[in-house]
Amino acid sequence: MQMEATQRRGLVPLPVVLRVNAALDAVFGVLLLGATWRGLYEDLDTIRPVPWLWAQLAGALLLGFAYLTWRASADPDAARPLIQVLAILNVVGFALIAVWLFSDDRGIPSSGSLGSWLIDITAVVILVLGIMESRAFRRTGG
């Protein structure tokens, strides 16, 4: 009964939010693991991460978070510390992307390109996920 009450409180059930977060982490983890694959980044019309080693390590970390997040979606009440970390990381990730987009960095994809749209949409999605996870964390007694 406690699990049902937790799931009904928000507009979107927390297990769904966690699974979306896990899927997004997995996609970007695989994308970063392929940092040495020039054709992939050219097709996406975005910059290739340099140095590759750090991008691949970040990809491995994202895949680890994806696994933990997917497992946590089965029992969100038991995964409160992970939900808090995910909320913080998502909001900080949005802030980093926003600062990067508003900087004068030459590596930013041109406005209107596929890469630019992907980065913009990703930033908004991780901000929304971070806000939803922080609200869920506060509701469960954080």
C-alpha positions in Angstrom: 0.0 0.0 0.0 2.9 2.4 0.8 4.4 1.9 -2.7 1.0 2.7 -4.4 0.7 5.9 -2.3 4.2 7.0 -3.4 3.5 6.4 -7.1 0.2 8.4 -7.1 1.6 11.6 -5.6 3.2 13.0 -8.7 2.0 13.8 -12.1 4.3 11.1 -13.5 5.1 8.1 -11.3 8.6 8.0 -10.0 9.4 4.6 -11.5 8.6 6.0 -14.9 10.9 9.0 -14.3 13.7 6.8 -13.1 13.4 4.5 -16.2 13.4 7.5 -18.5 16.5 8.8 -16.7 18.1 5.3 -17.1 17.4 5.2 -20.8 18.8 8.7 -21.3 21.9 7.8 -19.3 22.4 4.6 -21.4 22.0 6.4 -24.7 24.5 9.1 -23.8 26.8 6.5 -22.2 27.0 4.6 -25.4 27.4 7.8 -27.4 30.4 8.9 -25.2 31.9 5.4 -25.3 32.0 5.8 -29.1 34.0 9.0 -28.8 36.7 7.7 -31.2 34.1 7.1 -33.9 34.4 10.1 -36.1 31.6 9.2 -38.5 29.0 9.1 -35.7 29.7 12.6 -34.5 29.8 13.9 -38.1 26.4 12.3 -38.8 25.0 13.9 -35.6 26.5 17.2 -36.7 28.0 17.8 -33.3 31.5 18.0 -31.9 33.5 15.0 -31.0 34.7 14.9 -27.4 38.4 15.5 -26.9 40.3 14.0 -25.1 38.6 10.7 -25.9 39.7 8.9 -22.8 37.7 11.3 -20.5 34.6 11.0 -22.7 34.8 7.2 -22.6 35.2 7.2 -18.9 32.2 9.5 -18.6 30.3 7.1 -20.9 31.2 4.2 -18.6 30.0 6.1 -15.6 26.7 7.0 -17.3 26.2 3.3 -18.1 26.7 2.5 -14.5 24.2 5.2 -13.4 21.8 3.8 -16.0 22.0 0.3 -14.5 21.6 1.6 -10.9 18.7 3.9 -11.9 16.9 1.1 -13.8 17.3 -1.2 -10.7 16.1 1.6 -8.4 12.9 2.0 -10.4 11.7 -1.3 -8.9 11.7 0.2 -5.4 12.1 4.0 -5.4 11.6 4.3 -1.6 14.7 2.2 -1.0 16.8 4.2 -3.4 16.3 7.7 -1.9 20.1 8.5 -1.8 20.4 7.6 -5.5 17.4 9.7 -6.4 19.0 12.7 -4.6 22.3 12.2 -6.4 20.4 11.9 -9.8 18.5 15.1 -9.2 21.7 17.0 -8.3 23.6 15.6 -11.3 20.8 16.4 -13.7 20.4 20.0 -12.6 24.2 20.5 -12.6 24.4 18.9 -16.1 21.8 21.3 -17.4 23.8 24.3 -15.9 27.0 23.0 -17.5 25.3 22.7 -20.9 23.7 26.1 -20.6 27.0 27.8 -19.7 28.7 26.0 -22.6 26.0 27.0 -25.1 26.2 30.7 -24.1 30.0 30.8 -24.2 32.1 31.7 -27.2 33.4 28.2 -27.6 34.2 27.3 -31.3 33.0 23.7 -30.8 29.4 24.6 -30.3 27.3 23.2 -33.2 25.8 25.9 -35.5 22.3 27.1 -34.6 19.6 25.1 -36.3 21.8 22.0 -36.9 20.8 18.5 -35.8 23.6 18.7 -33.2 22.4 22.0 -31.8 18.8 20.7 -31.5 20.0 17.5 -29.8 22.0 19.4 -27.2 19.1 21.8 -26.5 16.6 19.1 -26.1 18.9 17.1 -23.9 19.5 20.1 -21.6 15.8 20.6 -21.2 15.0 16.9 -20.6 17.7 16.5 -17.9 16.5 19.7 -16.2 12.9 18.4 -16.1 14.1 15.0 -14.8 16.2 16.7 -12.2 13.3 18.8 -11.0 10.9 15.8 -10.9 13.4 13.7 -9.0 14.1 16.5 -6.5 10.4 16.9 -5.9 10.0 13.2 -5.5 12.9 13.1 -3.0 11.3 15.9 -0.9 7.9 14.1 -1.0 9.4 10.9 0.3 10.7 12.5 3.4 14.0 14.0 2.2 
